[in-house]
Amino acid sequence: MLAMLGLLGALALLIVLTLRGMNLFVATPLCALVVALTSGVAVVEPLAAQGQPNLVGAYMGGFTGFIANWFFMFLLGSIFGKLMEDSGAADAVSRWVTARLGMQRAALAVVAACAILTYGGVSLFVVAFSVYPMALALFREADLPRRFIPAALAFGSVTFTMTSAGSPEIQNWIPIQYLGTTPYAAWEASIIVAIFMAAFGYWWLKRLIAGARARGERFEARPDDPTGTREHLPHPALATIPLAVVLVVSFIWHDSLKTSALIMALLAGSGAAWLINLKWLRNPGKAIADASTGALIAIGNTAAVVGFGAVAKLSPAFTVAVEWVTHLPGSPIVSAAIAVSLIAAMTGSASGGQAIALPILAPHFLGMGANPEQLHRAVAISSGVLDSLPHNGYVVTTIRAICGETHQAAYWPVAAMTVIVPLLGLLLLFALFALGL
């Protein structure tokens, strides 16, 4: 009982501290300490029994493991975004888009750009880095409140594209190895759900932004923003080439190189952004230096949350909780979706929720005769429902490190787009399955 209270209390404390803006390098070890003290986990290695884990080792294992796996993606993604910003390419694309879609469709342009890159195989974190300069320029041109930029980025990246049939994102691929399905599992229902999430989510995002403007909110410039007043910019067609390079290289090499395809795609995209826009670059040295610092902050914030998750998994209460949620009564499809979503909430990770639940769920529910394609799609979409709580690594990185916002100002629109919209999509999926689709 103490371990369960400690685990739930630590998770609640982490959410509260994150919302209050506490530095995650302080908040996550503090909350991990609560888990360790209430679960009988030694704080440091000398205090642990032979072969037993300890808080510091587990936390740093999760922390450094994430950095080892993702450092170059974060670094190159940040450099790519800064080169697009420094050269004026982001401004050129944003002005071309606003001239054709209209100022009030700036949010749509951001969502569409994220959706195209995400469905093209570019990592969610990298998409945020890459599109943010253009999003900032678009919101500035349209005079929209900048606190909604994280919501637009997240909506285009982690909802109707991340978990839909055919998506190359890992959240759509993890179930394959456990269920024997394909990335296109239950594609008929998936298309309907994706269209619903895209249409309803964009309508709601527009309403939220319109409400903020009606209350007098406008775009607020900051001293470190690019000016956005340059007269000489690259031609929009040239400015989009680096984005196309990232998308095409990632798509071509995704199956053969897996995550390494992102490194090659971002390296090629950064090179294209440099060479094509060379005459428009203002201070490339400073841009790369700022990008490197930003990448370190972003990956550090995310790694801190992963470190907390690694300690949380050591708690016996975590094992009990996983056992309980993976054996819920009722429809196998609904039970699996609930289990994955709750575990994703505990770990702050959609892929983590799947990786923990599926080895237990898959043989159990397949043995009961559950449709593997329906199970695949339900698990994929449900993993993107409660994973986006305030302490989620993508949420923290996008709001704080990339967009420079606070959780108090930016999180609730993000929650509307990445928690409520996917939840409604999941309910629609259940209804479609019940109708035999």
C-alpha positions in Angstrom: 0.0 0.0 0.0 2.8 2.4 0.9 4.5 1.7 -2.4 1.3 2.4 -4.3 0.7 5.7 -2.5 4.3 6.7 -3.1 4.1 6.0 -6.8 0.8 7.8 -7.3 1.9 10.6 -5.0 5.2 11.0 -6.9 3.4 11.1 -10.2 0.9 13.7 -9.0 3.7 15.7 -7.5 5.6 15.7 -10.8 2.6 16.9 -12.7 2.0 19.7 -10.2 5.6 20.8 -10.1 5.8 20.7 -13.9 2.7 22.9 -14.2 4.2 25.3 -11.6 7.3 25.6 -13.8 9.9 23.9 -11.6 13.1 23.0 -13.4 12.8 19.3 -14.4 16.4 18.6 -13.4 15.2 19.2 -9.8 11.6 18.0 -10.0 12.3 14.6 -11.5 15.0 13.4 -9.1 12.9 14.7 -6.2 9.8 12.7 -7.3 12.0 9.7 -8.0 13.3 9.9 -4.4 9.6 9.7 -3.2 9.2 6.5 -5.2 12.4 5.0 -3.9 11.8 5.8 -0.2 8.3 4.3 -0.4 9.3 1.3 -2.4 12.3 0.1 -0.5 14.7 1.0 -3.3 18.2 2.0 -2.1 19.1 5.6 -2.9 22.7 4.9 -3.9 24.6 1.8 -5.0 26.6 1.1 -1.7 23.3 0.9 0.2 21.7 -1.6 -2.2 21.9 -5.4 -1.7 24.0 -7.5 -4.1 22.5 -7.3 -7.5 19.6 -5.0 -6.5 18.9 -1.7 -8.3 19.3 1.8 -6.8 17.7 5.2 -7.4 20.8 6.9 -8.8 21.8 4.0 -11.1 18.2 3.6 -12.5 17.6 7.3 -12.9 20.9 7.9 -14.7 20.5 4.7 -16.8 17.2 6.1 -18.1 18.6 9.6 -18.5 21.8 8.7 -20.3 20.1 6.0 -22.4 17.7 8.5 -23.9 20.5 10.9 -24.7 22.6 8.1 -26.3 19.7 7.2 -28.5 18.5 10.6 -29.5 21.3 13.2 -29.2 22.1 13.5 -32.9 18.4 13.8 -33.8 17.9 16.6 -31.4 21.1 18.4 -32.4 20.6 18.2 -36.1 16.9 19.0 -35.8 17.7 22.1 -33.8 20.5 23.1 -36.3 18.1 22.6 -39.2 15.4 24.8 -37.6 17.9 27.6 -36.8 19.4 27.6 -40.3 15.9 27.9 -41.7 15.3 30.8 -39.3 18.6 32.6 -39.8 18.4 32.5 -43.6 14.9 33.8 -43.7 13.6 30.6 -45.3 11.0 30.2 -42.6 9.8 33.7 -43.1 9.6 33.2 -46.9 7.5 30.1 -46.5 5.2 31.7 -43.9 4.6 34.8 -46.1 3.8 32.6 -49.1 1.4 30.5 -47.0 -0.4 33.5 -45.4 -0.7 35.2 -48.8 -2.6 32.2 -50.2 -4.5 30.8 -47.2 -5.1 34.1 -45.4 -3.8 35.4 -42.1 -6.5 33.5 -40.1 -5.3 30.1 -41.5 -1.8 30.4 -40.1 -2.6 27.7 -37.5 -3.8 25.4 -40.4 -0.5 25.9 -42.2 1.5 24.9 -39.0 -0.7 21.8 -38.4 -0.4 20.8 -42.1 3.4 21.1 -42.1 3.7 19.0 -39.0 1.3 16.4 -40.3 3.2 16.0 -43.6 6.6 15.7 -41.9 5.3 13.3 -39.2 3.5 11.0 -41.7 6.7 11.2 -43.8 8.6 9.5 -41.1 10.3 12.5 -39.3 10.5 12.1 -35.6 8.0 14.0 -33.5 10.7 15.9 -31.6 12.5 16.8 -34.8 9.2 18.1 -36.4 8.8 20.5 -33.6 12.3 21.8 -34.0 11.9 22.1 -37.8 8.5 23.7 -38.0 8.8 26.1 -35.0 10.6 28.9 -36.9 7.9 28.8 -39.6 5.2 28.7 -37.0 6.6 31.7 -35.2 6.7 33.7 -38.4 3.2 32.6 -39.3 1.7 33.5 -35.9 3.6 36.9 -36.0 2.3 37.7 -39.5 -1.3 36.7 -38.5 -1.0 38.4 -35.0 -2.1 35.3 -33.2 -1.2 34.6 -29.5 2.1 32.7 -29.5 1.1 30.5 -26.6 -1.0 28.4 -29.0 2.0 27.5 -31.1 2.8 24.4 -29.0 -0.8 23.2 -29.4 -0.6 23.6 -33.2 2.7 21.8 -33.3 1.5 19.0 -31.1 -1.9 18.6 -32.8 -0.2 18.2 -36.2 2.3 15.7 -34.9 0.9 13.4 -32.1 -2.7 13.0 -32.9 -4.3 12.0 -36.3 -0.9 11.2 -37.9 1.1 9.5 -35.2 -1.3 6.6 -34.6 -3.1 6.3 -37.9 -2.8 3.4 -40.4 0.3 3.6 -42.5 2.1 6.0 -40.2 5.9 5.3 -40.0 6.0 6.5 -36.4 7.0 3.9 -33.8 3.6 4.1 -32.0 2.1 2.4 -35.1 4.9 -0.1 -35.5 5.3 -1.5 -32.0 2.1 -3.6 -32.1 3.2 -5.4 -35.3 5.8 -7.6 -33.5 3.3 -8.8 -30.9 0.1 -9.1 -33.0 1.5 -10.2 -36.4 -0.3 -7.3 -38.2 0.9 -4.6 -40.6 1.1 -0.8 -40.3 -2.2 -0.6 -42.2 -4.2 -2.6 -39.7 -7.9 -1.7 -39.6 -7.2 1.1 -42.1 -10.9 1.6 -43.0 -11.8 2.6 -39.4 -8.5 4.4 -39.0 -9.2 6.7 -41.9 -12.5 7.8 -40.5 -11.0 8.4 -37.1 -8.1 10.4 -38.5 -10.4 12.6 -40.6 -12.6 13.2 -37.5 -9.7 14.1 -35.3 -8.2 16.4 -37.9 -11.4 18.2 -38.6 -12.7 18.5 -35.1 -9.3 19.3 -33.6 -8.7 22.1 -36.1 -12.2 23.5 -35.5 -11.6 23.5 -31.7 -8.1 25.0 -32.1 -9.6 27.8 -34.2 -12.2 28.4 -31.5 -9.6 28.5 -28.7 -7.5 31.0 -30.6 -10.5 33.1 -31.6 -11.6 33.2 -27.9 -8.1 34.4 -26.8 -8.1 37.1 -29.5 -11.6 38.2 -28.4 -10.1 38.7 -24.9 -7.5 41.0 -26.3 -4.6 38.5 -26.7 -2.2 39.2 -29.6 1.2 38.1 -30.7 3.8 39.3 -28.2 7.3 39.8 -29.6 10.4 38.9 -27.5 13.9 40.4 -27.6 15.4 37.2 -29.0 12.8 36.7 -31.8 14.0 37.0 -35.4 12.7 40.4 -36.5 10.5 39.2 -39.4 11.0 42.5 -41.2 13.6 41.4 -43.8 13.1 42.7 -47.3 15.3 40.3 -49.1 14.2 36.7 -48.6 14.8 33.4 -50.5 12.1 32.5 -53.1 9.5 30.3 -51.4 10.2 27.5 -53.8 13.9 27.5 -52.8 13.0 27.9 -49.1 10.9 24.7 -49.2 13.6 22.5 -50.7 15.4 21.8 -47.4 12.0 20.7 -45.9 11.4 18.5 -48.9 14.9 17.0 -48.6 14.3 16.0 -45.0 10.9 14.4 -45.9 12.2 12.5 -49.0 15.4 11.2 -47.4 13.6 10.1 -44.3 10.9 8.4 -46.3 13.3 6.6 -48.7 15.6 5.2 -46.0 13.1 4.7 -43.2 12.7 1.0 -43.7 16.4 0.2 -44.2 18.1 2.5 -41.7 15.2 2.9 -39.1 16.0 5.7 -36.7 19.3 6.4 -38.4 17.4 7.6 -41.4 16.5 10.6 -39.4 20.1 11.5 -38.8 20.8 11.2 -42.5 17.7 13.2 -43.4 18.4 16.0 -41.0 22.1 16.2 -42.0 21.0 16.4 -45.7 18.3 19.0 -44.9 20.7 21.1 -42.9 23.3 21.0 -45.7 20.5 21.9 -48.2 19.4 24.8 -46.0 23.0 26.1 -45.8 23.9 25.7 -49.5 20.6 26.9 -51.1 20.2 29.8 -48.7 23.9 30.7 -48.3 23.5 34.3 -49.6 20.7 35.0 -47.2 22.3 33.6 -44.0 23.0 36.4 -41.6 25.1 34.8 -38.8 25.3 31.0 -39.4 27.9 30.6 -36.7 25.7 32.1 -34.0 22.7 30.1 -35.4 24.5 26.8 -35.0 25.8 27.8 -31.5 22.3 28.7 -30.4 20.9 25.5 -31.9 23.5 23.4 -30.0 22.5 25.0 -26.7 18.8 24.6 -27.4 19.3 21.0 -28.3 21.1 20.3 -25.0 18.3 21.9 -23.0 15.6 20.1 -24.9 17.1 16.6 -24.7 18.0 17.2 -21.1 14.4 18.0 -20.1 13.1 15.0 -21.9 15.8 12.7 -20.5 15.0 13.9 -17.0 11.4 12.6 -17.4 12.7 9.3 -18.8 14.9 9.0 -15.8 11.9 9.4 -13.5 10.1 6.7 -15.4 13.0 4.3 -15.1 12.8 4.7 -11.3 9.0 4.4 -11.2 9.3 1.0 -13.0 11.4 -0.3 -10.0 8.4 0.1 -7.6 6.5 -3.1 -6.8 3.4 -0.9 -7.1 4.2 -0.4 -10.7 4.1 -4.1 -11.3 0.9 -4.4 -9.4 -0.7 -1.6 -11.4 0.4 -3.1 -14.7 -1.0 -6.5 -13.7 -4.3 -4.9 -12.7 -4.8 -2.8 -15.8 -3.8 -5.6 -18.2 -6.5 -7.9 -16.8 -9.5 -5.6 -16.8 -12.8 -7.4 -17.5 -15.0 -6.7 -20.6 -14.3 -6.3 -24.3 -10.7 -7.3 -25.1 -10.3 -4.3 -27.4 -11.6 -1.8 -24.8 -9.6 -3.4 -22.0 -6.4 -3.3 -24.0 -7.0 0.4 -24.9 -7.6 1.3 -21.3 -4.5 -0.6 -20.1 -2.2 0.9 -22.6 -3.5 4.4 -22.0 -3.1 4.1 -18.2 0.4 2.7 -18.5 1.3 5.5 -20.9 0.1 8.0 -18.4 2.3 6.5 -15.6 5.4 6.4 -17.8 4.7 9.7 -19.7 5.3 7.8 -23.0 3.0 6.4 -25.7 5.6 3.9 -26.9 6.4 3.0 -23.3 2.8 2.2 -22.6 2.7 -0.1 -25.6 6.1 -1.8 -24.9 5.1 -2.6 -21.3 1.5 -3.7 -21.9 1.7 -5.6 -25.2 3.9 -8.5 -24.2 1.2 -9.3 -21.5 -1.9 -8.3 -23.5 -1.2 -9.8 -26.9 -1.1 -13.5 -26.1 -3.9 -13.1 -23.5 -6.4 -11.4 -25.8 -5.4 -13.2 -29.0 -6.0 -16.4 -27.2 -9.5 -15.1 -26.4 -10.1 -14.7 -30.1 -9.7 -10.9 -30.3 -9.3 -9.4 -33.8 -5.6 -8.6 -34.1 -6.2 -5.7 -36.6 -8.7 -4.1 -34.3 -6.5 -4.7 -31.3 -3.6 -3.1 -33.1 -5.5 0.1 -34.0 -7.1 0.4 -30.6 -3.7 0.1 -28.9 -2.0 2.5 -31.2 -4.7 5.3 -30.8 -5.1 4.7 -27.1 -1.4 5.1 -26.5 -1.7 8.7 -27.6 -4.5 9.7 -25.2 -3.1 10.0 -21.7 0.6 10.0 -22.6 0.4 13.8 -23.1 0.1 14.7 -19.4 2.2 17.7 -18.3 5.3 15.6 -17.6 5.4 13.9 -21.0 8.9 14.4 -22.6 7.5 15.7 -25.9 5.2 18.1 -24.1 7.9 19.5 -21.9 10.4 19.9 -24.7 7.9 21.5 -27.1 6.4 24.0 -24.6 9.6 25.0 -22.7 12.7 24.3 -24.7 11.5 24.9 -28.3 8.7 27.5 -27.9 9.9 29.1 -24.7 6.5 29.1 -23.1 5.3 28.1 -19.6 3.0 25.2 -18.8 0.6 27.7 -17.2 0.1 29.5 -20.4 0.5 26.8 -23.1 -0.4 23.4 -21.6 -4.2 23.6 -21.6 -4.5 24.1 -25.3 -2.0 21.3 -25.8 -4.1 19.1 -23.5 -7.3 19.9 -25.5 -5.6 18.8 -28.8 -3.6 15.8 -27.5 -5.7 14.3 -24.8 -9.4 15.2 -25.4 -9.3 15.0 -29.3 -7.6 11.5 -29.3 -9.9 10.3 -26.6 -12.9 11.2 -28.7 -11.2 9.6 -31.7 -10.8 6.4 -29.6 -14.5 6.4 -28.6 -15.4 6.8 -32.3 -13.1 3.8 -33.1 -15.0 1.6 -30.6 -18.3 2.6 -32.2 -17.0 1.8 -35.7 -15.8 -1.6 -34.5 -19.1 -2.3 -32.9 -20.8 -1.5 -36.2 -18.6 -4.1 -37.9 -16.2 -1.8 -39.8 
